[in-house]
Amino acid sequence: ELPALQVPKYSLELSLPEFEILSMPRNIFIPALGNITYDFSFKSSVIALSANAGLY
């Protein structure tokens, strides 16, 4: 027969901090830096993959 264990009862209160959601701007302005291009290529003995992207 096992002895009875007394487990204390704690009142646990959790309070979360209040967060204010800031209003996000509807337009994001990107400064003109010229054309931005990106080229990617991957070659192996099984497959060759190439991709490119650009902002003009």
DSSP file (Angstrom, degrees, kcal/mol; ACC not computed):
  #  RESIDUE AA STRUCTURE BP1 BP2  ACC     N-H-->O    O-->H-N    N-H-->O    O-->H-N    TCO  KAPPA ALPHA  PHI   PSI    X-CA   Y-CA   Z-CA
    1    1 A E              0   0    0      0, 0.0     0, 0.0     0, 0.0     0, 0.0   0.000 360.0 360.0 360.0 130.5    0.0    0.0    0.0
    2    2 A L        -     0   0    0      1,-0.1     2,-0.1     3,-0.0     3,-0.0  -0.639 360.0-111.6 -88.0 142.9    1.4    3.4   -1.0
    3    3 A P        -     0   0    0      0, 0.0     2,-0.3     0, 0.0    -1,-0.1  -0.433  36.8-103.9 -70.9 148.5    1.3    6.3    1.4
    4    4 A A        -     0   0    0     -2,-0.1     2,-0.5     1,-0.0     0, 0.0  -0.555  33.4-143.3 -73.8 131.4   -1.0    9.2    0.4
    5    5 A L        -     0   0    0     -2,-0.3     2,-0.7    -3,-0.0    -1,-0.0  -0.823   5.6-138.1 -98.6 133.3    0.8   12.1   -1.0
    6    6 A Q        -     0   0    0     -2,-0.5    -2,-0.0     2,-0.0     0, 0.0  -0.812  18.3-165.5 -91.4 115.8   -0.4   15.6   -0.1
    7    7 A V        -     0   0    0     -2,-0.7     2,-0.1     2,-0.0    -2,-0.0  -0.899  19.3-128.7-102.5 120.3   -0.2   17.8   -3.2
    8    8 A P        -     0   0    0      0, 0.0     2,-0.7     0, 0.0    -2,-0.0  -0.403  16.3-131.8 -69.0 144.2   -0.5   21.5   -2.5
    9    9 A K        -     0   0    0     -2,-0.1     2,-0.4     2,-0.0    -2,-0.0  -0.863  23.3-166.7 -98.6 118.4   -3.1   23.4   -4.5
   10   10 A Y        -     0   0    0     -2,-0.7     2,-0.9     2,-0.0     0, 0.0  -0.853  21.4-130.6-104.2 137.7   -1.7   26.6   -6.0
   11   11 A S        -     0   0    0     -2,-0.4     2,-0.6     2,-0.0    -2,-0.0  -0.799  29.2-159.5 -85.6 114.1   -3.9   29.2   -7.4
   12   12 A L        -     0   0    0     -2,-0.9     2,-0.5     2,-0.0    -2,-0.0  -0.847  11.8-177.3-102.7 119.7   -2.3   29.9  -10.7
   13   13 A E        -     0   0    0     -2,-0.6     2,-0.5     2,-0.0    -2,-0.0  -0.970   5.5-166.8-119.1 126.3   -3.0   33.2  -12.4
   14   14 A L        -     0   0    0     -2,-0.5     2,-0.5     2,-0.0    -2,-0.0  -0.943   3.9-174.2-111.6 127.9   -1.6   34.0  -15.8
   15   15 A S        -     0   0    0     -2,-0.5    -2,-0.0     0, 0.0     0, 0.0  -0.984  12.4-149.1-123.1 127.1   -1.8   37.5  -17.1
   16   16 A L        -     0   0    0     -2,-0.5     3,-0.0     1,-0.1     2,-0.0  -0.703  24.8-109.5 -92.2 142.3   -0.7   38.3  -20.6
   17   17 A P        -     0   0    0      0, 0.0     2,-0.4     0, 0.0    -1,-0.1  -0.356  36.1-108.9 -67.1 151.4    0.7   41.7  -21.4
   18   18 A E        -     0   0    0     -2,-0.0     2,-0.4     2,-0.0     0, 0.0  -0.682  32.5-159.1 -85.2 130.8   -1.4   44.0  -23.5
   19   19 A F        -     0   0    0     -2,-0.4     2,-0.6    -3,-0.0    -3,-0.0  -0.904   7.2-148.2-110.5 136.5   -0.2   44.5  -27.0
   20   20 A E        -     0   0    0     -2,-0.4     2,-0.7     0, 0.0    -2,-0.0  -0.913  16.0-138.5-101.8 124.2   -1.2   47.5  -29.2
   21   21 A I        -     0   0    0     -2,-0.6     2,-0.2     1,-0.0     3,-0.0  -0.719  19.6-140.0 -83.8 116.7   -1.3   46.6  -32.8
   22   22 A L        -     0   0    0     -2,-0.7     2,-0.4     1,-0.1    -1,-0.0  -0.504  23.4-105.5 -77.1 144.0    0.2   49.4  -34.8
   23   23 A S        -     0   0    0     -2,-0.2    -1,-0.1     1,-0.1     3,-0.0  -0.543  35.5-136.5 -71.4 126.5   -1.5   50.4  -38.0
   24   24 A M        -     0   0    0     -2,-0.4     2,-0.1     1,-0.1    -1,-0.1  -0.590  22.9-105.8 -83.2 143.2    0.6   49.2  -40.9
   25   25 A P        -     0   0    0      0, 0.0    -1,-0.1     0, 0.0     3,-0.0  -0.447  19.7-142.9 -67.3 141.9    1.1   51.6  -43.8
   26   26 A R  S    S+     0   0    0      1,-0.1     2,-0.5    -2,-0.1    -2,-0.0   0.780  86.0  49.6 -77.1 -26.0   -0.9   50.6  -46.8
   27   27 A N        -     0   0    0      2,-0.0     2,-0.6    -3,-0.0    -1,-0.1  -0.953  67.6-159.9-118.0 130.7    1.8   51.6  -49.3
   28   28 A I        -     0   0    0     -2,-0.5     2,-0.5    -3,-0.0    -2,-0.0  -0.942  15.7-147.9-107.7 119.2    5.4   50.5  -49.0
   29   29 A F        -     0   0    0     -2,-0.6    -2,-0.0     0, 0.0     0, 0.0  -0.753   6.5-159.7 -93.0 127.4    7.8   52.7  -50.9
   30   30 A I        -     0   0    0     -2,-0.5     3,-0.0     0, 0.0    -2,-0.0  -0.919  23.6-122.4-104.3 122.8   10.9   51.1  -52.4
   31   31 A P        -     0   0    0      0, 0.0     2,-0.7     0, 0.0     3,-0.0  -0.333  32.8-101.5 -65.0 146.3   13.6   53.6  -53.2
   32   32 A A        +     0   0    0      1,-0.2     3,-0.1     3,-0.0     0, 0.0  -0.559  53.4 157.4 -72.8 112.3   14.7   53.7  -56.8
   33   33 A L        -     0   0    0     -2,-0.7     2,-0.2     1,-0.6    -1,-0.2   0.229  55.6-105.5-116.1  10.1   17.9   51.7  -57.0
   34   34 A G  S    S-     0   0    0      2,-0.1    -1,-0.6    22,-0.0     2,-0.3  -0.551  70.5 -17.1  93.1-166.4   17.8   50.8  -60.7
   35   35 A N        -     0   0    0     -2,-0.2     2,-0.6    -3,-0.1    21,-0.2  -0.554  58.3-155.7 -78.0 136.9   17.0   47.4  -62.0
   36   36 A I  E     +A   55   0A   0     19,-2.3    19,-3.0    -2,-0.3     2,-0.3  -0.962  19.4 173.8-114.2 118.4   17.2   44.5  -59.6
   37   37 A T  E     -A   54   0A   0     -2,-0.6     2,-0.4    17,-0.2    17,-0.2  -0.909  14.3-166.3-125.5 153.6   17.8   41.1  -61.2
   38   38 A Y  E     -A   53   0A   0     15,-2.7    15,-2.4    -2,-0.3     2,-0.4  -0.992   2.2-169.7-141.1 129.0   18.5   37.7  -59.8
   39   39 A D  E     -A   52   0A   0     -2,-0.4     2,-0.4    13,-0.2    13,-0.2  -0.969   5.4-178.4-121.6 135.7   19.8   34.6  -61.7
   40   40 A F  E     +A   51   0A   0     11,-3.3    11,-3.1    -2,-0.4     2,-0.4  -0.998   3.1 174.3-134.0 133.7   19.9   31.1  -60.2
   41   41 A S  E     -A   50   0A   0     -2,-0.4     2,-0.4     9,-0.2     9,-0.3  -0.999   6.9-176.3-141.7 140.5   21.2   28.0  -61.9
   42   42 A F  E     -A   49   0A   0      7,-3.7     7,-3.7    -2,-0.4     2,-0.4  -0.994   6.8-176.4-136.0 126.5   21.6   24.5  -60.5
   43   43 A K  E     +A   48   0A   0     -2,-0.4     2,-0.3     5,-0.2     5,-0.2  -0.983  11.0 155.5-127.9 134.2   23.1   21.6  -62.5
   44   44 A S        -     0   0    0      3,-2.2    -2,-0.0    -2,-0.4     0, 0.0  -0.843  57.6 -93.2-139.7-179.3   23.6   18.0  -61.6
   45   45 A S  S    S+     0   0    0     -2,-0.3     3,-0.1     1,-0.2    -2,-0.0   0.673 124.2  37.4 -72.2 -14.3   23.9   14.7  -63.4
   46   46 A V  S    S+     0   0    0      1,-0.3     2,-0.3     0, 0.0    -1,-0.2   0.811 124.3  12.1-103.5 -40.1   20.2   14.2  -63.2
   47   47 A I        -     0   0    0      2,-0.0    -3,-2.2     0, 0.0     2,-0.4  -0.974  51.6-152.5-143.8 150.7   18.6   17.6  -63.6
   48   48 A A  E     -A   43   0A   0     -2,-0.3     2,-0.4    -5,-0.2    -5,-0.2  -0.997  20.0-176.8-124.8 128.4   19.4   21.1  -64.6
   49   49 A L  E     +A   42   0A   0     -7,-3.7    -7,-3.7    -2,-0.4     2,-0.4  -0.982   5.9 173.4-129.8 133.8   17.4   24.0  -63.2
   50   50 A S  E     +A   41   0A   0     -2,-0.4     2,-0.3    -9,-0.3    -9,-0.2  -0.999   1.9 170.7-140.1 143.4   17.6   27.7  -63.9
   51   51 A A  E     -A   40   0A   0    -11,-3.1   -11,-3.3    -2,-0.4     2,-0.3  -0.993   6.8-173.3-147.6 149.5   15.5   30.6  -62.8
   52   52 A N  E     -A   39   0A   0     -2,-0.3     2,-0.3   -13,-0.2   -13,-0.2  -0.992   1.0-175.9-143.9 153.7   15.7   34.3  -63.0
   53   53 A A  E     -A   38   0A   0    -15,-2.4   -15,-2.7    -2,-0.3     2,-0.3  -0.974   5.0-174.5-144.7 155.7   13.7   37.2  -61.7
   54   54 A G  E     -A   37   0A   0     -2,-0.3     2,-0.5   -17,-0.2   -17,-0.2  -0.995  20.9-151.5-155.6 147.6   13.8   40.9  -62.0
   55   55 A L  E      A   36   0A   0    -19,-3.0   -19,-2.3    -2,-0.3    -2,-0.0  -0.988 360.0 360.0-115.8 122.7   12.2   44.2  -60.8
   56   56 A Y              0   0    0     -2,-0.5    -1,-0.1   -21,-0.2   -21,-0.1   0.380 360.0 360.0-118.6 360.0   12.3   46.9  -63.4
